[in-house]
Amino acid sequence: MIDAAIVGLGWWGQKIVKAVQGRSRKIRFIRGVTQEPESVQALADAHGIPLSQSLSDVLADDRVQAVVLATPHTLHSSQIVEVARTGRAVFSEKPLALKAADARAAVEACRAHGVVLGLGTNKRFWPANRELKRLLAEGIVGKMLHVEGNYTNPNSGAHFSEWRARPEEAPGAGMTGAGIHVLDALVSIAGPVRTAYAHAVLRKPAPDPLDTVTALLTFRNDVSGVLATVRSSAFYWRVHVFGDAGSIEALGENQVVVRRKGSEPETLTYDGVDSLLAEFDAYADAVAGRAPYIASTHEMLGTVAAFEAIIASIGRCAAVEVE
C-alpha cells in the first residue's frame, strides 16, 4: 500500500479522494493540503485525511511516499520538481505544464532523483480507448493515414473555479480542460506533432463559457489530424483512426466501431470502469515497480509541446512548428 498525500482539494481533488480512499488496495491518502480547510473539513474527516495548508508540511512527513498534485496548472512543474528533490514519487493532474521547457524541467527532475512521474490521463483507462489501442496494434487499419478527436463537456460551467478562468491558467479556451485529453490520445496513437494550425472562437466569458477550439495537426510520421473541443455542450468523446485498410472509432467511454473495406461496420460495447480508480491503481503499480505507467514521459513531453504550439497558433492565426 502506497501512503500518499494529495495537494489541492477543489472539485477534481475531491473526486480523486472519493474514487481512491477506502476503495483502492494499492494506494491511500494519509495527508491532504488545501488553502481552504473549512470548505473540505467534512470530506477530510469522512475519509480520515488530516489537513494542512502547505506542501512543505507533507514533505516533512517521512510516512509520505508519494504526492498527488491537483493544483492550478501554473504550479505543476515547480511542485513536481520540489517533490522529486525529496525522493518521493509524484503524480500531477494534467496539464503537466503549459510550456514545453517547464515540462522538460519536471521530467528531468524526476529522472535525476529516480522517482516515478504520473500524469492525470484517466481517459486512457476508458475501455473504448484501451480497445482502440489494442486493435491498432493488431494492424486492422493497415497504414495509418489520419486521426481525429473531439472531447466536449459542460464541466467548465458546472464546476467553475475562479482560478480556472484566468488567462495565465487556462490559455486556449477549453484546451486545458478537455482539449488536452484528446491531444494526449492523439499523441499516444500517432506520435509527436510536427505542426499545428489552430483557431479559437470565444462567445461567452466565465463562469459558463461558450467557446470552441479546432486544430489541424501534422505528425512527424506524416499522419494528418484534426482536434476539436467545445465548451459547454453535452458530453461527447470521439477518437477515430483511419488507415488504408479501414478505421477504428472510439465513441464515449465504452463503444468502439470497426470499419473494414468491403465489410459492414462492427460495433463493440464494453463494461464500464471507474477510470480514476484504475488510474491510481496503475500509478501505485508503477511506484511499486510492478509495471511502467500507462503514459510515458516521452508522450507527456510530446503532448505539452503540441499544446504549446496550439496556443501559439491561436494567438498568431498561423501554423506553428512544434519545438
C-alpha positions as CSV (number, residue, x, y, z in Angstrom):
1,M,0.0,0.0,0.0
2,I,1.4,3.4,-1.1
3,D,0.9,6.1,1.5
4,A,0.3,9.4,-0.4
5,A,-0.5,13.0,0.2
6,I,-2.9,14.9,-2.0
7,V,-2.3,18.6,-2.6
8,G,-5.3,20.5,-3.8
9,L,-8.9,19.6,-2.7
10,G,-11.0,21.5,-5.1
11,W,-13.6,19.9,-7.3
12,W,-11.2,17.5,-9.0
13,G,-9.1,16.8,-5.9
14,Q,-12.3,15.8,-4.1
15,K,-13.2,13.5,-7.0
16,I,-9.8,11.8,-6.7
17,V,-10.3,11.2,-2.9
18,K,-13.8,9.7,-3.4
19,A,-12.5,7.4,-6.1
20,V,-9.5,6.2,-4.2
21,Q,-9.8,6.4,-0.5
22,G,-11.0,3.1,1.0
23,R,-11.6,1.7,-2.5
24,S,-8.0,1.1,-3.7
25,R,-6.0,-1.7,-2.3
26,K,-2.8,-0.2,-3.6
27,I,-2.8,3.5,-2.6
28,R,-4.3,5.7,0.1
29,F,-4.1,9.3,1.3
30,I,-2.7,9.9,4.7
31,R,-2.3,13.7,4.3
32,G,-4.1,16.5,2.5
33,V,-3.2,20.1,1.6
34,T,-5.7,22.8,0.9
35,Q,-5.8,26.6,1.2
36,E,-9.5,26.4,2.3
37,P,-9.6,23.7,5.0
38,E,-13.0,24.8,6.3
39,S,-14.7,24.0,3.0
40,V,-13.4,20.4,2.9
41,Q,-13.1,19.5,6.5
42,A,-16.2,17.3,6.4
43,L,-14.8,15.4,3.4
44,A,-11.4,15.1,5.1
45,D,-12.9,13.8,8.3
46,A,-15.1,11.3,6.5
47,H,-12.0,9.9,4.7
48,G,-9.6,10.1,7.5
49,I,-7.3,12.6,5.9
50,P,-5.5,15.2,8.2
51,L,-5.2,18.6,6.6
52,S,-2.5,21.2,6.4
53,Q,-2.0,24.3,4.3
54,S,1.4,23.8,2.8
55,L,3.3,21.3,0.6
56,S,6.3,21.6,2.9
57,D,4.3,20.2,5.8
58,V,3.7,16.9,4.0
59,L,7.2,16.8,2.6
60,A,8.4,16.9,6.2
61,D,6.4,13.7,7.0
62,D,8.5,10.7,6.5
63,R,5.5,8.4,6.1
64,V,4.5,10.1,2.8
65,Q,5.8,8.0,-0.1
66,A,4.1,9.8,-3.0
67,V,2.5,13.2,-3.6
68,V,-0.6,13.8,-5.8
69,L,-0.9,17.3,-7.2
70,A,-4.4,18.6,-8.1
71,T,-3.3,22.2,-8.0
72,P,-3.6,25.1,-10.5
73,H,-1.8,24.5,-13.8
74,T,1.0,27.0,-13.4
75,L,2.1,25.3,-10.2
76,H,2.6,21.8,-11.6
77,S,6.1,22.0,-12.9
78,S,7.7,23.7,-9.8
79,Q,5.8,21.5,-7.4
80,I,6.9,18.3,-9.3
81,V,10.5,19.5,-9.0
82,E,10.1,20.3,-5.3
83,V,8.6,16.8,-4.6
84,A,11.1,14.9,-6.8
85,R,14.0,16.5,-4.9
86,T,12.8,14.8,-1.7
87,G,13.0,11.4,-3.5
88,R,9.2,10.9,-3.5
89,A,7.1,9.7,-6.4
90,V,4.9,12.4,-7.8
91,F,1.6,12.4,-9.7
92,S,0.4,15.6,-11.4
93,E,-3.0,16.3,-12.8
94,K,-3.0,17.5,-16.4
95,P,-1.6,19.5,-18.0
96,L,1.9,18.5,-16.9
97,A,2.9,22.1,-17.7
98,L,1.8,24.9,-20.0
99,K,5.2,25.3,-21.6
100,A,7.5,22.6,-23.1
101,A,10.5,23.9,-21.2
102,D,8.7,23.6,-17.8
103,A,7.6,20.1,-18.7
104,R,11.2,19.1,-19.5
105,A,12.3,20.5,-16.2
106,A,9.7,18.4,-14.3
107,V,10.6,15.2,-16.2
108,E,14.3,15.8,-15.8
109,A,13.9,16.3,-12.0
110,C,12.1,13.0,-11.7
111,R,14.7,11.3,-13.8
112,A,17.6,12.8,-11.8
113,H,16.1,11.7,-8.5
114,G,14.9,8.3,-9.7
115,V,11.2,8.9,-8.9
116,V,8.1,7.8,-10.8
117,L,6.1,10.6,-12.5
118,G,2.5,10.0,-13.2
119,L,0.0,12.2,-15.1
120,G,-3.7,12.6,-14.9
121,T,-4.7,10.9,-18.2
122,N,-7.6,8.9,-16.9
123,K,-9.3,8.8,-20.3
124,R,-6.6,6.3,-21.3
125,F,-8.3,3.8,-19.0
126,W,-11.7,4.1,-20.6
127,P,-12.4,0.6,-22.2
128,A,-13.1,2.1,-25.6
129,N,-9.7,3.8,-25.7
130,R,-7.8,0.8,-24.5
131,E,-9.6,-1.4,-27.0
132,L,-8.8,1.1,-29.8
133,K,-5.1,0.9,-29.0
134,R,-5.2,-2.9,-28.8
135,L,-6.9,-3.2,-32.2
136,L,-4.5,-0.8,-33.7
137,A,-1.6,-3.0,-32.6
138,E,-3.3,-5.8,-34.5
139,G,-2.9,-3.8,-37.7
140,I,-6.6,-3.6,-38.5
141,V,-6.4,-0.2,-40.1
142,G,-3.3,-1.0,-42.2
143,K,-1.1,2.0,-42.8
144,M,-2.2,4.9,-40.5
145,L,-3.2,7.9,-42.5
146,H,-5.3,10.3,-40.4
147,V,-6.6,10.7,-36.8
148,E,-9.4,12.8,-35.4
149,G,-10.5,13.6,-31.9
150,N,-13.2,15.6,-30.1
151,Y,-13.7,15.9,-26.4
152,T,-16.6,18.1,-25.3
153,N,-18.2,18.5,-21.9
154,P,-20.1,21.0,-19.7
155,N,-17.6,20.9,-16.8
156,S,-16.4,24.5,-17.1
157,G,-19.8,25.9,-16.2
158,A,-20.9,23.1,-13.8
159,H,-17.7,23.2,-11.8
160,F,-16.5,26.8,-12.1
161,S,-13.4,27.9,-10.1
162,E,-12.1,31.4,-10.4
163,W,-8.5,30.3,-11.0
164,R,-9.6,28.2,-14.0
165,A,-10.9,31.4,-15.7
166,R,-7.6,33.2,-15.5
167,P,-5.8,33.5,-18.9
168,E,-2.5,32.5,-17.4
169,E,-4.0,29.3,-16.1
170,A,-6.3,28.4,-19.0
171,P,-4.9,29.6,-22.3
172,G,-6.6,28.5,-25.4
173,A,-10.2,28.4,-24.2
174,G,-11.1,24.7,-23.4
175,M,-7.7,23.3,-24.2
176,T,-6.5,22.9,-20.6
177,G,-9.8,21.3,-19.5
178,A,-11.0,18.9,-22.3
179,G,-8.8,19.6,-25.3
180,I,-5.6,18.3,-23.8
181,H,-7.2,14.9,-23.1
182,V,-7.9,14.3,-26.7
183,L,-4.5,15.7,-27.7
184,D,-2.9,13.2,-25.3
185,A,-4.9,10.5,-27.0
186,L,-3.8,11.5,-30.5
187,V,-0.1,11.8,-29.5
188,S,-0.3,8.3,-27.9
189,I,-1.6,6.9,-31.2
190,A,0.2,8.9,-33.9
191,G,3.3,10.1,-32.0
192,P,4.9,13.6,-31.8
193,V,3.2,16.5,-33.6
194,R,5.3,18.4,-36.2
195,T,3.0,21.4,-37.0
196,A,-0.3,22.8,-35.5
197,Y,-2.7,25.3,-37.1
198,A,-5.4,26.2,-34.5
199,H,-8.3,28.5,-34.2
200,A,-10.5,29.5,-31.2
201,V,-13.9,31.2,-31.2
202,L,-14.9,32.8,-27.9
203,R,-18.6,33.6,-27.4
204,K,-19.3,33.9,-23.6
205,P,-17.0,34.6,-20.7
206,A,-16.8,32.6,-17.4
207,P,-18.4,31.4,-15.3
208,D,-20.2,29.5,-18.1
209,P,-18.0,29.9,-21.1
210,L,-19.1,29.0,-24.6
211,D,-16.2,28.6,-26.9
212,T,-14.7,26.2,-29.5
213,V,-11.2,25.2,-30.5
214,T,-10.2,23.4,-33.6
215,A,-6.7,22.4,-34.7
216,L,-5.2,20.9,-37.9
217,L,-2.2,18.8,-36.9
218,T,0.6,17.1,-38.9
219,F,2.5,14.5,-37.1
220,R,6.2,13.7,-37.6
221,N,5.3,10.5,-39.3
222,D,3.2,12.5,-41.9
223,V,-0.1,11.3,-40.4
224,S,-2.7,14.2,-40.5
225,G,-5.0,15.0,-37.7
226,V,-8.0,17.2,-36.6
227,L,-8.7,18.1,-32.9
228,A,-11.8,19.8,-31.6
229,T,-13.2,20.8,-28.2
230,V,-16.4,22.7,-27.3
231,R,-17.5,24.3,-24.1
232,S,-20.1,23.8,-22.7
233,S,-22.1,21.3,-24.8
234,A,-23.2,17.9,-23.7
235,F,-20.6,15.2,-23.1
236,Y,-19.0,13.8,-26.2
237,W,-15.9,11.8,-26.8
238,R,-14.6,10.5,-30.2
239,V,-11.2,9.3,-31.3
240,H,-11.1,8.0,-34.9
241,V,-8.1,6.4,-36.6
242,F,-8.1,6.0,-40.4
243,G,-5.8,3.8,-42.4
244,D,-5.6,2.3,-45.9
245,A,-7.4,-0.9,-44.8
246,G,-10.1,0.5,-42.5
247,S,-10.8,2.6,-39.4
248,I,-11.4,2.3,-35.7
249,E,-13.5,4.8,-33.8
250,A,-13.8,5.1,-30.0
251,L,-17.1,6.6,-29.0
252,G,-17.7,7.6,-25.4
253,E,-16.2,5.5,-22.7
254,N,-17.3,2.1,-23.8
255,Q,-18.0,1.8,-27.5
256,V,-15.8,1.0,-30.5
257,V,-16.8,0.9,-34.2
258,V,-14.6,-1.0,-36.5
259,R,-14.9,-0.5,-40.3
260,R,-13.0,-2.7,-42.8
261,K,-13.0,-2.3,-46.5
262,G,-15.8,-4.4,-48.1
263,S,-17.5,-5.2,-44.7
264,E,-20.3,-3.8,-42.7
265,P,-19.3,-1.7,-39.6
266,E,-18.9,-3.8,-36.4
267,T,-19.9,-2.1,-33.1
268,L,-18.3,-3.4,-29.9
269,T,-19.5,-2.4,-26.4
270,Y,-17.6,-2.9,-23.2
271,D,-18.4,-2.8,-19.5
272,G,-17.7,0.5,-17.8
273,V,-14.9,1.0,-15.3
274,D,-14.0,3.6,-12.7
275,S,-11.2,5.3,-14.7
276,L,-9.9,7.3,-11.7
277,L,-9.6,4.3,-9.5
278,A,-7.9,2.4,-12.4
279,E,-5.6,5.3,-13.0
280,F,-4.4,5.5,-9.4
281,D,-4.1,1.7,-9.1
282,A,-1.9,1.8,-12.2
283,Y,0.2,4.6,-10.7
284,A,0.7,2.7,-7.5
285,D,1.8,-0.3,-9.5
286,A,4.4,1.9,-11.3
287,V,5.6,3.3,-7.9
288,A,6.0,-0.2,-6.6
289,G,7.9,-1.3,-9.7
290,R,5.3,-3.8,-10.9
291,A,4.6,-2.1,-14.3
292,P,5.5,1.1,-16.2
293,Y,2.9,3.9,-16.0
294,I,0.5,4.0,-18.9
295,A,1.8,7.4,-20.2
296,S,5.5,7.5,-20.9
297,T,7.4,10.7,-20.2
298,H,8.1,10.9,-23.9
299,E,4.4,11.1,-24.6
300,M,3.9,13.6,-21.8
301,L,6.6,15.9,-23.3
302,G,5.1,15.5,-26.8
303,T,1.7,16.5,-25.6
304,V,2.9,19.6,-23.8
305,A,5.0,20.6,-26.9
306,A,1.9,20.2,-29.1
307,F,-0.3,22.0,-26.6
308,E,2.1,25.0,-26.6
309,A,2.2,25.1,-30.4
310,I,-1.6,25.1,-30.5
311,I,-1.8,28.0,-28.0
312,A,0.8,29.9,-30.1
313,S,-1.1,29.2,-33.3
314,I,-4.4,30.5,-31.8
315,G,-2.6,33.8,-30.9
316,R,-0.8,34.2,-34.3
317,C,-3.6,32.9,-36.6
318,A,-0.9,30.9,-38.3
319,A,0.7,27.4,-38.5
320,V,3.3,26.8,-35.8
321,E,6.2,24.3,-35.8
322,V,6.4,22.2,-32.7
323,E,9.8,22.6,-31.0
